[in-house]
Amino acid sequence: MSQPDFWNDSETAQSQIARSNEIRGWVVPLGELTSAVEDAGVLLEIAEEEEENPDDSLRELSGELDKIMARLDAVELKRMLGGANDKKDAILSINAGAGGTEACDWADMLFRMYKRWGENHGYGAKVLDLLPGDAAGVKNVTAVFRGDYAYGYLKAERGVHRLVRISPFDANKRRHTSFASVNISPEIEDDVPVEIEEKDLRIDTFRSSGPGGQHANVTDSAVRITHIPTGIVVRCQNERSQHKNKAVAMRILRSRLYEHEMLRREEELKKEHGSKMEIAWGSQIRSYVFQPYTMVKDHRTKVETSSVEAVMDGDLDPFIHAYLKQFG
């Protein structure tokens, strides 16, 4: 980078700078950790040499070790986000399961939870498609979360989420169980090869079913695309024109097909080499119990907490980090 002809090829220069920053992102924290461990060793020697009241040095040492472990955990977590797509933006889709209004309300609650998680981590979320429930909540919603490693973190949330509570929609105050499925795909660039043939697509147009107002669609501008070989269905109705909705829907479809192929290859590897547990579409990954007690439990990592309100406000890091450490 210090050579006089470094900027002659700006594209190559930018690539080398990006690579340099990536390497520096590993070297600097590891160097700091090494120094911190050496300093802790000095504190230990001081404590061992103190004949009277070594407690102060031991307390200081204990505090430094806690800081070292926290920084080490951060480096370890970063190492687990080394997949080819982990740094990309994430397309999140939530679909309400069977159960009518109760399931739609649960899907809406999950979407709020992920939006709060995104806000807490600096990720912007843009709704690409939303189909409201008949009485409350949403039947399905698709949004893109933008920011470094959005997909790397959110991929831990793929699967079926189960809710147990006394339904506010039941006049008899009975306990209900509801399900919603969460799908996560990396938003891929246009130059990533994904083969889509026109004959494999069924494209339907319809009127937007979103809220009214001065910008409500009065034409069939919403678009639904079905990929016949895989059965993958994507929709978009949030843009103003059919052309824009189709472009967004095709972008979602490309990402979904890319993820579908990656999961297929992953399943083949599992069959060849075995796996600790099945992680696939339709697997129930987590239960949220509101009554008769409060608990959120991840069935893959066994991490659980009684702080249901905190989780629903976006406190998902203990679950995501445990998943990445176990399966990342």
N, C-alpha and C positions, 0 to 999 in steps of 0.2 A: 504493500500500500504506500510505502514511502518513495517508490520509484517515480521518476519524473513522467514516465509514459503511462502511469496507472490509469488516468482518466481518458486515454485515447479511445477506449471502448467502454462507453458509460454503462452498457448493459452488463458486461462482464464485471466491471468494477462494482456495480451495485450488488451483484450476486456474491462477489468475494467479501464485500462488507457485511452482507447478511450472514454469510457463513462464519466470518470472524466474530460477529456479535453472538452467534449461536454457541461457538466454542467458548467465548469469554463467559457466557452465561453459566457454563459448567465449571470452568477453571477457577473463576473468582470465588464462588461459594465454597468449593472444595478446599481452596487455599485458606480461606477464612476459617473453615472448620478445623483444618490441620493446626493452625495457629492457636485456636481456642482450646483444642485438646492439649497442646503443649503447655499453654498457660495453666490449665487445670492440673497438669502434672506438677508444675511448680508449686501451686497452692497446696497440693497433697504433701509434697516434701516439707513445706513450711509447717503444716499441721503436725506432721510426724516428728519434727524437730522441737516443737514447742512442748516443754515439760509442764507448763502451767497454762490452764485455760486455752486449750486448743479448739474450744467450741466455736469461737468466732471465725477462725479459719475454715473449720468444717462447714459452718453454715454458709459462708461465702462460696466454698467449693460446691456445696449442694445446689446453690442457686445457679452457678455457672454451668453445672452439668444439666440442669433442667433446660437452660437456654440452648445448650449444644444439642440435646435430644430433639428440641422443637425444630431447630434448623436442619438437623439431619432428617427428620420426618419430611420437611418441605422438599429437600433434595431427592429423597426416595420417591416421593409422590411425583415429582417432575420427571424422574426416570421412567415411571410407569406410564407417563403420557408421551411415549415416544413412538406411537403408532403412526402410520403414514397419513392418517386423516385426523389425528387427535387435535391438531392445532386449528382445524377448520371451524367455520360457523356451523351451527346445528339447526336442522329442521325438526321441530317437535310436533307430533300429531297425537291428539287424545281423542279416543272414541268411547262413548258411553256404552256400557254393556246392557244386558237385558235388565228391565226393572223400571222402565218408564221415567217418570219425573225424578224419582229418587236417584237413579243412575245418572241422569243428565245433570242434576245438581252436584253429584260427586265429581263428574268430569270437569265442571266449572270450578269446583273447589281445588282440584288438582292443578288446573291451569293457573289459578291465582297463586298457588304455592310455588310453582315454577317461575312465575313472573317476579314474585318477591325474592326468590333465590337469585334470579338474574340481576335484579336491582342491587342486591347486597354485594354482588361481585362485579358490578360495572358492565354487565351485558345488556345491550339494548334488545328488546323483543318487539318484533313487528308481526302483527296478525296478517296471515295470507288468506285464510279462509275460516269462516265461522258459521255454523248452522245452529241456530238457537233451538232449545227444547220447546216442546209444545206449551208447557206451563211454566217452566223454570229451567235455569242452567243451559247447557249446550249439549247437542247430540254429538258433535265433533268440532274440533278446532285445530288449525294448523298455524304455526308461527315459526319464524326464524329468529334464533338467538345469535347475535353477532358479537364477536370478541375472540381473542386468542384462547384456544383450548376449550371453546364452548362444547364442541362435540366430544372431546376427550373426557370431560366431566359428565356430561349429560347421558352418554352412552350407558352409564351405570343404572339409568332409570328405565331402560327398555323392558317391557313386560306388563303383566296384569297387576293392578293395584286394587286391594280389597278394603272396603269400608264396612264397619259394624257400628250402628248407632240407632237410637230411637228416632224414627223419621219425623221431621217437622211437618211432613205432608200426610201423616197418618193420624186421623182424628182419634183413634183408639190408643195412640202412643205405644205402638208395638215396635219391637226391635227389628231392624231390616239389615240385610247384607247386600251391598252393591259392589259392582265391579266396573272398572274402566281400564282400557288398554292404552299404553303409552308406547309410541314408536319414535325412535330417534334415528336420523340419517345425517351424514355430513353433507353440507352444501358444496357440491363439486363445481369446479370451473368448467367452462365450455370446452376447453381443450382436452379434458379427460375423456378417453374413448368409451362411450356407452352406445351400443348399437340398438337403435329403435327403428323398426320398420313401420311404415304407414299402415300396412295391412294388418298389423297386430294391434292397432288402436281403434277404439270406438269413442268418438267425440260427441258429447251431447251438450246442448246449450239450454239454458233455462233462466227464468227471472230470479234475481237475487231475493233471498229470503231473509235478509238482514233487516234492521230497523228502518223505519221510514224517514221522512224529512225531505229537505229540498234536493238532496243528492240521491234519493232513492232511485234505483233502476226502474225504468218503465219499459225496457226492452229486454230481450233474452240475452243479456250480456254475460251472465255467469257461465262457467265452463266446467264440465266434468269429463275427465279422460280415463278410460279403462284400458289397461294393458292386458289384452286377452290371454296371452300365454301364462302370465303369473297371477292374474286376478287382482293386481294392484289397481286401486282406484284413487285418483287425486282430484281435487276440486279447487277452484278459485273464483271468488265473487266479489273481492274487495276492491278491485280496480274499476275504473270508470268505463272501460270499453272491453268488448269481447276479445279484441286482439291482444290487449294487455293481459287480460285474465288467462287467455290461452298460453301466452308466453310464460307467465308465472307458473301455471299448472304444468307445463312441459319441463320447467326447471325443477319443480318438486319431483316429477316423475323420474327424471334422470337421476336425481339423488337417491330416490327410493329404489330404483333398479340397481344402481351401483351398490347400495347397502345390501340388497337382496342377494347379489352375486357374492359379496364378501362373506355374508352369513352362510351361504351354501358351501363355500370353500372351507369355512371354519368348521362346519358340521362334518365335512368329509375328513378333515384332520382329526377331529374328535373320535370318529369311528376307527381311524387307523391307529391312533395313539392312546385313546382313552381320555377321559376327562373327569375332574373332581365332581362335576355336577352338570346337569343339562341347563344350558342357558339359551333359550330360543323363543321365538314368537309364541305368545300364549301362555308362557310360564308365569305362575303367580309368584311375584317376587317380594311383596310386602303387604302387611296387614295394618290397618289403622283402626283401632278400637276406641270408640268414644264412650260407650256404655256397655256393661255396668261398671267397668273400670277404664282407665286411660292407658293406652299402650300403642306404640308403633314398633313393629318388629319386622326386620328384614330376614326373610327365610333362607337367603343364600349365605349371609355372613353371620347370622344370629345376633347382630347388633340390635339392641332395643332401647327404648326410652319411654318414660311415662309423660314426657313433656309434649303432649300432642299439639298444644297451641303453638309452641315454638316451631315445631316441624311444619305445621300448616302455614306459618309465617315465613317459611323459606329456610329453616335451619336444617339443611340436608347434608351438610358436609360430613358428619360422622358416618352416614350411610354410604355416601359416594367414596370417601377416602378408604373405608373398609373394603368396599368392592374392588377398588383399584389395586389395593395391596394384596388382595386374595386372588384376583382373576386378571389383573392388568398385565 
